[in-house]
């Protein structure tokens, strides 16, 4: 059985299509919701004033826990079985695999900060309406297979809870949220002068890309997943993604080891001009990862540690999946603890500033999370219900909100205006996450 046997884009498209009307409806208070929302807002205010600090909560079980491996203690699947089965793994193996990826594949460590930043805490259980009935964050967790959920506003954690035996010390895989990290590193490399412009092409920095379609595709188009190069993320049960994974990550291609460049270069048929049509393709951040490695002359993990992980005050080591050649995989495999994902989200909510230091260019983040007049095909409601920025998902509505999104329910949702962040790690996708976010941002923004 080939790895990566499901299509991530298919799952995301389904989520987006079902979420859009819910995002809108969650903003409008149903009959009787006005007084209830006022009461919730008063509770939030009271919680912020009291400064209660209960700490995170942990639950051994979770919804349908037997399906997700409770009987085995949520064991990590045996390595050979896990590799042959492939992501997202069978439900009974997901808790263990999603929280111990470094026991299945080779990864590179990103060291925690020597001086971790701290959070204040307040207790609040937000209320919203789901399926016509009042519900809460606790109710949401009681019916959704979520391993961790955290809500933070500025420097304060408002809610943090774990299920299925996971704790705040578990590194949880972000799945395709890794792509968004690649986008941030491109911005940092441009600020540092290692890359000149998003309008440069990969072959400028990587001679091995010369003569290939990806080699002459502007990096802006790669960041927007609009290269115009044929990569069938969904075709034939995700065949192209499985071939890329087998050749690049496992190094076990049918015709022998190809190496990173050749694994990418085998996809070399142009079907559209670059920058004209959105088409989700996991290979495109992999191209950017190769460019970054060449331009920086160092590992992406080391660069991330220096530029973001250490300055943010990350409290725990993160890990990043590496391919058969030892290069970080651009489309998958970054794992971190929940509060460190929250730190990253809060950095984005502050437009790249952290404790008085501009870690990421505010201009870059604005460009990464908005759509230019000449690129309206990327706007929400065009190619799909959500829009697409520089490897970030743009949420519909009048307010600038965006998200890091990974298969099977991994989310970091960001509202810069209110400095509000929601972090979720999970075992399955559910459209209700977007309804929850709409309610959280409506009530707390």
N, C-alpha and C positions, 0 to 999 in steps of 0.2 A: 504494500500500500504506500502510495506516495505521500510525503509530508505536505502540509498546507493544503489539505484536500477540500476546504470550503472557501468560498469567495467572500472576502471581507466587504467589498464594495456592495455586493448584493444585500448583505445585512444592513449596511449603513443606509442604502437607498430605501429599504423598507422602513427603517426607523424614521428617516426624515419624512417620508411620505405620510406616515401615520402621526408624526409628532406635530406637524405644522398647525393643523386645526386646534390641537390641544394647547399649543403655546398661546394661541390667540384667546381661546376660551378661558384659560387659567387666569388671564389678566382681568377678565371681566367678572365682577362679583355676582354670583347667582343670588336669588331671593334669600334674604336673611344673612348673606355673607358680609355685608357692610359692618354691622355691629360685631360679628365674630372677628373680622379682620382688625377692627379697632381694639378689641380685647387682646388679640395676639400681639399687636404692636405695643400695647401697654405692658404686656408681659415681657416682651423683648427689652423695652426700656428699663423695666425693673431689674431684669437679669443683668443688663449692662451696668447698672448702678451698684448692684450688690457685689459683683466681681466674684461670684461663687466659682470654685475650682474643684469640681468633682473628679476630674481626670477621665480618661477614656473608659468605655464599658466593653466587656467581652462576653460573648455567648458561644458555648461549645456547639450548639446545634444551629439550625437555620431552616428555612422553608424546604421541604422535601429533602431533608438531610440524608436519608437513606439512599436516595438517587445519587448524591454527590460524595459517597464514600465514608459515611459516618462509621459504618461497621468496621472498617479497616483503620479507623483513626485518621482518615484523610491522608493516607500514606502517599508518599512520592512514588510514582510508577517506576518500575525497574527501567534502567536507562535504555536497554536495547528495545524493550517494548515501547517506551515513550517515543523513541526516535522513529521506529517503523510506523507507529500509529499516526504521529504528526499532530500539530496544532489544529484545532483546539482540544484535542484529546477527548476520550470518552468521558461522559459526565462524572463517573465515579473516580476518575483520575485528575480532574481539573483542579480541585483545591490544592492538592499536593504539587502538581506540575506548575500551576500559576504562581505558587509562592516559593518554589525551589527550582527555578529554571537553571540555576548554576550547578545543580546536581545532575542535570540531563545533558546540557551543552557546555561547551567552552565559553567562558565569559571573561571580561576584563573588569577589574575593580576600579571604582571611582571613590577615593577616600573621603570620608566625612570631614567636616570642618574641625579644626582644633578648638574653636570657640563656637559651639552651637548657639543659634539665636533662640529666643524663648517666645512663648505665646502666653497671653493672658487667657482666662477661660470664663465663660458664663454659661449657665444652663438655660436652654430654651428648646421646647419641642414645638416646632412650627405646625400650623394647621393649614390644610387646604382641602379642596373638594375633589374627590375622585369617584367616578361612576355615580355622581349625584349624591354622594354621602360624605360627611366630614371625615377627614383622615389626618394622620400625623406622620412624622418621620418614623416613629416606632412602628406604626401600622404598615408603612411602606416596607420596612425591613422584614416584617412578619410574613409578607407574601412575595417578596422578590429575592432571588438568590444572589445577594450582595455579600461580599467578603468584608468590605470596609466602606464606611460612609463618613465623610467629614464636611462640615460647613464652617467657613471662617470668614470673618469680616475684619479687614485691616489686620491688626495684630492679635485678634481675639478668636479663639475657637469656640463656636457656639454649639457644636454637636460633633461627637466622635464615637463611633461604635463599630465593633467587629463581630463577625459571625463565622460559623463553621470552624471554630477552634483557632482562628487567626488572631494575631495580636499586633500591637503597634511596633513590634520588633521584626515582623515578617516583611521581606522585600516582595512586593507584588508586581507582576509583570504588567506593563502598560500596553502590550500589544502594539497597535499602530500609532499610539501616542508617541512612539519613538520617532516617527516621521516629523512631528512638530519640533522635536529637539534638533533634528537635522536643520530645519529651517532657521531656528535661532542661531545655530552655529554658523550658518552662512552669513547671517547678519553681523555676527561678531567678527568673522574673518574679514568682511568688507570694512568694518570700522577699523580693524587693526592693519589694513592695507595688504593682507595676504591674498585677498581677492580684490579685483578692481571694481567690478560692477556686476549686477545681476544680468546685464545684457551680454556679458562675456560668454563664450562657449567652452564646454569642457576640454576640448582638444587643445585649448590655449595652455592649460595647466597639466594635462595628462597626455603625453605623446601617444600612448597606447590607444587613445580614442580617435586618433586621426583617421579620416576616411570613413568613419562610421556615422550613422544618422544621429545617434545620441551625442557623438562628439561635436556635431555642428548645430546642436539645438541650444538656444540661449538658456542660461540657468533660470531666468525668469519663468520660462515656459515649463521647466522641470519643477520649479517651486509651485506652479499652478496646476501641475498634472495635466498639461496641455501640450506635450511634446509633439504630438502628431505621429509618433512612432508606434507601430502595431505591437501591443502587448496585451494578450487576451486574459485579463484578470479573471473573467467569468467563463471564458470559452472552454468548452469540453471539460466541465467540472474543475476549472481552475488549472488546466494543464500547464500553461506557461509559467504560472507561479510555482507549481510543483517542480518543473524543470529547473527554474532559477534556483530554488531552494536546494534541490539535489546537487546541482553542479557547483553553486557558489558556496553554500553553507556547509553541506555535508561533504563536498569534494568527492562525490561518488557517481559522477556522470557515466553514462553507458559507454562512452568512447574514451574514458579515462579522465583524469583530473584536468580541468580547464583553467583554473585560476579565476580570480575575481573579474578581471577585464574581459576575458573571453566568455565567461558566463553571461556577462551583460551584452557583449558585442554580437552574440548569436541572434539577438532580436534586432534586426537591422532593416526593416521594411517600413518606409514612410507611407502613411495613409492620409495625412493632412498636413498643411503648413503649420509650423510651430506657433503657439499662441493664438489659436483660432477655435479650438474645440476642447472642452473639458472631457477627460476620460480617465477615471481612477486607475492608476497603475503603480503597484508597489515597487517596481523596478526604478522609478524615477528618483526617489530619495537615495537609492543605492548608488546611482550615478553621481549624485551630489556628495555622497560620503567618500567616494573615491577621489573626487576633485578636492575635497577638504583635506584629506590625508596627504595628497601631493602638495597642495599649496602651503599647508602648515608645517610639513616635515615632522610630524609627531602624531601620536594616536589621538583620536577624537575624545577618548575617555580622559586623557591627560589635559587636553585643552578645555573640556567641559569642567573638570575639577578646578582648574586655575581660574577660569572666567566666571563660573556660576556656582558650582557646588560648594566650594570653600567660602567665597564671599557671602553667599546666602546663609551661611551658618547651618548647613545640612547636618543633622544629628546622627545620621547613619551612613554607612557605605552604600553606594548603589552598584549595580553591575550592568554590563552591556554585552550582549551576545556578539561573538566574533565569528567570522566565516572561516573556511578551511585554510585561508591564507593569513589569518590573524588580523583581519581588518574588521572594524565595527560594522555590523549590518545596519543599513540605513532605514529599513522599513519595519523592523521588529526587534524586540529582545531587551529593551531597557527595563530594569526593575528597581524599585525604590520603596521605602516605607511611606505610609500614607501622609504623614506630616511633612515629609520632604517634597512630595508632590504638591502639597498645599503651599509650601514656601515658593516653589516655582510658579504656581498659579498666582500667588499674591505679587510676585515680582512683575508678572505680566499685567496684573490689575493696576499696578503702580506705574505702568508704561516704562518699565525697565529700571526704575530707581529703587534702591534698597539702602536704607539708613544713610541717606544723604549722598549716595554714590550712584551715578548712572551706569549700571552694569551693561545694559543693552540700549542701543540708540532708540530714543522715543520716536524718532522719525521712521526708523526701520519698523518698529512695532505697529505704528499707524499704517504704513504701507502694507504690512503683512496682514492686517485685519480689516482692510477696506478695499473697495473695488474701484479702479480707475474708470473714467468715462469711456475709454476705448476698449475696456474689457468687461463689458456688461454681461457677457455669456457666463461669467463667474458669479454673478450676483444671486442672492437667494431667490428662488422661484424660477430660475432659468434652466440650467442643466439639471437641477434637482431642487427639492424644497429648501435645503440649506445652500449657502454660498461657499466659496472656497477661496482662501487667501494663500499665503505662503506656507503651505502644508498645515494650515489651520482651518477649521470649519467655522463659517460665519453664520450666526443665528439670525433668523428672520425677525423683523420688527424695526421700530424707529430707533431703538437704543443700540449702541455699539456693544455687542456681546459676541464672544467667540468661544471655541472649545477645542481641546485636544481630545481626540476620539480614538478608541481602540475596540477591536472586535470583542464580543461577549461582554459588553457593558462597561468597559473602562472609560472613564470620563474625567476631565478637569474642565469645568465650566467657569468662565471668567466674565465679570461685569466691572470694567475699569472705573466707571463713574462712581460707583459705591464701594469699590475695592472689596468686592464680594466674590468668594470662590466656593465651588462645590467640587469635592473629589469623591469619586466612586470607583471601587474595584469590584468585579462581579464575575459570575460564572456563565451568565446568559445575557443577551440583549433584551431590553424591555422599553417600549415607547413611553412608559410612565415616567422614566427618568427625566424626560424633557418636560413633562407636565410638572414634576416636582421642582425642577429648576425654575420654571416660569413662576411658580408660586413662591419659591424662596426669594427670587430676585424681586418679585413684586412686593413682598411683605417687608423685606429687609433693606432694599435699596432706598 
